[in-house]
């Protein structure tokens, strides 16, 4: 409440100062110049508190979220999209490697965040048909190229 009182006192003081100065000066040109300067002073005094407002902390009128909340939500959406792309493209890559080995497989991949905004394959689930040699070859490829050990590979079928 003291801030509002101080603000109002500043406005009153400026108004009083402008009135006092205009009473002291006589003449059209001096009066106009004083009115202009006094008006500018009053406007600056009235608007000065608005210059201190941190606009990034104010909520958006459309969403009701602050800037930092909007950035966090956008970051989460981007991470979800990135994780989905990594999982989808890795699954397609694994299916292609399996096809090259003569296997009929479908893969589903679960990715984890390695660093901020970077996702890597963590667990792989493979379904289809294969021989023991084909499976061993693909296990080695997955361990070497994707750094997913056999313990985190789930094979369903055979």
Secondary structure, DSSP 8 states (H G I E B T S, - for coil): -HHHHHHHHHHHHHHHHHHHHHHH--SHHHHHHHHHHHHHHHHHHHHHHHHT--GGGS--TTT---HHHHHHHHHHHHHHHHHHHHHHHHHHHHHHHHHHTT-EEEEEEEEEEEETTEEEEEEEEEEEE--HHHHHHHHHHHHHHH---GGGEEEEE-
